Amino acid sequence: MSTILHRFAIGALLALAVLGAGCSVRQMAASSIGDALAGGGDTYASDDDIDLVGAATPFGLKTIESLLGTVPEHRGLLLAAARGFTQYSYVWVQAPAEEMEEHDVRTAYAQYARARKLYLRARDYGLRGLGVTHVAMRVDPPAALARTTREEVPLLYWTALSWGAAIALSKDDPATIAGLPAVDALVRRAAELDIDWDYGALRSFLIGYELNRPNAAPDAIARARRHFERAVELSGGQQAAPYVSLAESVAVVRRDRREYEGLLKQALAIDPDRRPEWRLANLVMQRRARWLLAHAEQQIPE
């Protein structure tokens, strides 16, 4: 998981407070600090305390939004916002809601509504970073994205991820669901430009997406498996995400309890300390794997 906030965050607030005179000076300072923030680092990604990072993340997100108030078109900050709000919504809002739903439906649904709003917030930052409008994405998504480049694959990925997640939580909202063609265009464009991006992160997403994309291909399961194999290869088998994704998609669709449990156990067998830069992401996915194993009977009844 990418860093949302690191040691420059407090410095950003101090700098903006001190440099109160002169709009251009503030913009220059904000842009410089924004570059540092957007660049990220390993401090959060290598942390082993999910709750600690979750408690710190909102401050980082609001710092990014404050800087965007001064440099609204800073693409690094827009990417950091799209990525950060998506990650926060999934790990610390949606996932806990899923875990509490069987005990407290009302609170869980309130959390789902909050997660949806955060995903849409992330989507909007992503679209700003890509320089495309909602209107353009509604009228002709492929044309709107035709000029995007390989350097913009992270923005394409996080915009698609956040928008798709919002749609998944909006089954009673036709206006949001109408964004499906736009999500598909974002995914297709990212795959065209660099399908192996970020050690298989896009491939891991495609594992589940192949089965749920509009007009899914007849060989969707085979395609998903190829994405899985490539994602494992690109990550050297040291990321839990591909295993969890295949379990939640293909194994569930095929009602294959043995494969489902086997994949989740493989995810849990990964040592998070082998690749410190992926430690937090692996711990998050392993927490998900444990929960899915505990609910295997609900997912695939025997």
C-alpha positions in Angstrom: 0.0 0.0 0.0 1.4 3.4 -1.0 2.2 6.0 1.6 -0.4 8.7 2.1 1.5 10.8 4.6 5.2 10.9 5.6 7.6 13.2 7.4 6.9 16.2 5.2 3.2 16.5 6.3 3.7 18.6 9.4 6.3 20.7 7.5 3.7 21.4 4.9 1.3 22.9 7.4 4.1 25.0 9.0 5.4 26.2 5.6 1.9 27.3 4.5 1.3 29.1 7.7 4.7 31.0 7.6 4.6 31.9 4.0 1.3 33.8 4.2 2.4 36.7 2.0 2.4 36.3 -1.7 0.2 33.9 -3.7 3.0 32.8 -6.0 5.3 32.0 -3.0 2.5 29.9 -1.4 1.9 28.1 -4.7 5.6 27.4 -5.1 5.9 26.1 -1.5 2.7 24.0 -1.8 3.8 22.6 -5.2 7.2 21.6 -3.7 5.7 20.0 -0.7 3.1 18.4 -2.8 5.8 16.7 -4.9 7.3 15.3 -1.7 3.9 14.1 -0.4 2.9 12.6 -3.7 6.2 10.8 -4.1 5.3 8.7 -1.1 7.7 6.4 0.7 8.0 3.2 2.7 7.0 4.5 6.1 3.3 3.5 5.9 3.7 0.7 3.4 6.1 -1.1 5.6 4.2 -0.6 8.9 2.8 -3.7 10.7 0.0 -1.9 12.6 -3.1 -1.6 10.4 -5.0 0.3 13.0 -2.2 2.8 13.6 -2.0 3.6 9.9 -5.8 3.9 9.8 -5.9 6.4 12.6 -3.1 8.5 10.9 -4.5 8.4 7.4 -7.3 11.0 7.6 -4.8 13.7 8.7 -2.7 12.9 5.6 -5.7 13.0 3.3 -6.8 16.4 4.7 -3.3 17.7 4.3 -3.4 16.7 0.6 -6.7 18.4 0.2 -5.4 21.6 1.8 -2.5 21.7 -0.6 -4.8 21.1 -3.5 -6.6 24.3 -2.4 -3.4 26.1 -3.3 -2.3 24.1 -6.3 -5.5 22.5 -7.6 -4.0 21.0 -10.7 -1.0 19.3 -9.1 -1.2 15.9 -10.7 0.9 14.2 -8.0 -1.4 15.4 -5.3 -4.5 14.5 -7.3 -3.1 10.9 -7.7 -2.3 10.8 -4.0 -5.9 11.9 -3.2 -7.4 9.4 -5.6 -5.3 6.6 -4.2 -5.5 7.6 -0.6 -9.3 8.0 -0.4 -9.8 4.7 -2.2 -7.4 2.8 0.1 -8.9 4.4 3.2 -12.5 3.7 2.1 -11.8 0.0 1.4 -9.5 -0.9 4.3 -11.0 1.2 7.1 -14.6 1.8 6.1 -16.0 -0.9 3.8 -14.1 -3.9 5.1 -15.1 -3.3 8.7 -18.7 -2.8 7.6 -18.7 -6.2 5.9 -17.4 -7.7 9.1 -20.0 -6.1 11.3 -23.0 -6.6 9.0 -24.0 -9.9 10.5 -24.2 -8.3 13.9 -25.3 -4.7 13.3 -27.0 -4.2 9.9 -27.9 -0.6 10.5 -24.4 0.5 11.3 -22.9 -1.5 8.5 -25.2 0.1 5.9 -24.3 3.5 7.2 -20.7 2.6 6.8 -21.4 1.4 3.2 -22.9 4.8 2.4 -19.9 6.5 3.8 -17.6 4.3 1.8 -19.5 5.1 -1.3 -19.1 8.8 -0.8 -15.3 8.4 -0.2 -15.0 6.3 -3.4 -16.7 9.0 -5.4 -14.5 11.6 -3.9 -11.5 9.6 -5.0 -12.9 9.2 -8.4 -13.4 12.9 -8.8 -9.7 13.5 -7.9 -8.7 10.9 -10.4 -10.7 12.4 -13.2 -9.2 15.8 -12.4 -5.7 14.3 -12.6 -6.5 12.8 -16.0 -7.9 16.1 -17.2 -11.2 14.6 -18.3 -14.8 15.7 -17.4 -17.8 13.7 -16.2 -19.6 14.8 -19.4 -16.8 13.5 -21.7 -16.7 10.2 -19.8 -20.5 9.8 -20.1 -20.6 10.7 -23.8 -17.6 8.8 -25.2 -15.2 7.3 -22.6 -12.7 5.7 -25.0 -12.4 9.0 -26.9 -12.0 11.0 -23.6 -9.1 8.7 -22.6 -7.4 8.3 -26.1 -4.6 10.7 -25.3 -3.6 9.3 -21.9 -0.1 7.9 -21.7 1.7 5.2 -19.9 2.7 7.6 -17.1 -1.0 8.1 -16.4 -1.7 4.4 -15.7 -1.7 4.9 -11.9 -4.4 7.6 -12.3 -6.4 5.3 -14.7 -6.1 2.5 -12.2 -7.1 4.3 -9.1 -9.9 6.2 -10.9 -11.3 2.9 -12.2 -10.9 1.2 -8.9 -12.7 3.9 -6.9 -15.5 4.3 -9.5 -16.0 0.6 -9.7 -16.2 0.2 -5.9 -18.7 3.0 -5.7 -20.9 1.3 -8.3 -20.7 -2.0 -6.4 -22.2 -0.1 -3.4 -24.9 1.6 -5.5 -27.2 -1.2 -6.6 -30.2 1.1 -6.1 -28.8 4.1 -7.8 -29.1 4.0 -11.6 -27.2 7.2 -12.0 -24.1 5.8 -10.4 -24.5 2.4 -12.1 -24.6 4.3 -15.5 -20.8 4.9 -15.0 -20.0 1.2 -15.8 -19.0 2.0 -19.4 -16.6 4.7 -18.1 -15.0 2.3 -15.6 -14.6 -0.3 -18.4 -12.9 2.3 -20.6 -10.5 3.3 -17.8 -9.6 -0.4 -17.2 -9.1 -1.1 -20.9 -7.0 1.9 -21.4 -4.8 1.1 -18.5 -4.4 -2.5 -19.7 -3.5 -1.2 -23.2 -0.8 1.0 -21.9 0.8 -1.2 -19.2 -1.1 -4.3 -18.2 1.8 -5.5 -15.9 2.0 -2.2 -14.0 3.1 -2.2 -10.4 4.2 -5.8 -10.0 0.8 -7.1 -11.1 -1.5 -4.7 -9.3 -3.6 -4.2 -12.4 -3.5 -7.9 -13.1 -4.8 -8.6 -9.6 -7.7 -6.2 -10.2 -8.5 -7.9 -13.5 -8.8 -11.3 -11.9 -12.2 -10.4 -10.4 -13.1 -7.8 -13.0 -13.1 -10.2 -15.9 -16.1 -12.0 -14.4 -18.0 -8.7 -13.7 -17.1 -6.4 -16.6 -19.9 -5.4 -19.0 -20.4 -8.1 -21.6 -18.0 -10.5 -19.9 -16.1 -12.7 -22.4 -17.2 -16.4 -22.6 -13.7 -17.4 -21.5 -13.7 -14.9 -18.5 -12.6 -17.6 -16.0 -9.7 -18.6 -18.2 -8.7 -15.0 -18.6 -8.9 -14.4 -14.9 -6.6 -17.4 -14.3 -4.1 -16.0 -16.7 -4.1 -12.7 -14.9 -3.6 -14.6 -11.6 -0.7 -16.5 -12.9 1.0 -13.4 -14.3 0.3 -11.4 -11.1 2.0 -14.1 -9.0 4.9 -14.2 -11.4 5.4 -10.4 -11.4 5.3 -10.3 -7.6 7.4 -13.4 -7.1 4.6 -15.0 -5.2 5.1 -12.5 -2.4 1.7 -10.6 -2.6 -1.4 -12.0 -1.0 -3.8 -10.0 -3.2 -3.8 -12.3 -6.3 -4.7 -15.3 -4.2 -7.5 -13.5 -2.3 -8.9 -12.1 -5.6 -9.0 -15.5 -7.3 -10.7 -17.0 -4.3 -13.3 -14.3 -4.1 -14.1 -14.5 -7.8 -13.4 -17.7 -9.7 -13.5 -20.1 -6.8 -16.8 -18.6 -5.6 -18.4 -18.6 -9.1 -17.3 -22.2 -9.6 -18.5 -23.2 -6.2 -15.1 -24.8 -5.6 -14.7 -24.9 -1.8 -11.4 -26.7 -2.0 -9.8 -24.2 -4.3 -11.3 -21.3 -2.3 -9.8 -22.5 1.0 -6.5 -23.5 -0.6 -6.0 -20.1 -2.2 -6.8 -18.3 1.0 -4.4 -20.5 2.9 -1.7 -19.7 0.3 -2.3 -16.0 1.0 -1.9 -16.5 4.7 1.3 -18.5 4.2 3.1 -15.5 2.7 5.6 -13.9 5.1 4.9 -10.1 5.2 8.4 -9.4 6.4 10.0 -10.9 3.2 9.0 -7.7 1.3 8.8 -4.8 3.8 7.5 -2.4 1.1 4.4 -4.7 0.7 4.0 -5.5 4.4 0.9 -3.4 5.2 -0.8 -4.5 2.0 -0.1 -8.1 2.7 -1.4 -7.8 6.3 -4.6 -6.2 5.0 -5.1 -9.0 2.5 -4.3 -11.6 5.1 -6.9 -10.1 7.5 -9.4 -10.4 4.6 -8.3 -14.0 3.9 -8.9 -15.0 7.6 -12.4 -13.4 7.5 -13.2 -15.2 4.3 -12.1 -18.5 5.6 -14.2 -18.0 8.7 -17.2 -17.4 6.4 -16.5 -20.1 3.9 -19.8 -21.8 4.5 -21.7 -18.6 3.6 -19.6 -18.1 0.5 -19.7 -21.7 -0.8 -22.1 -23.9 1.2 -21.1 -27.6 1.2 
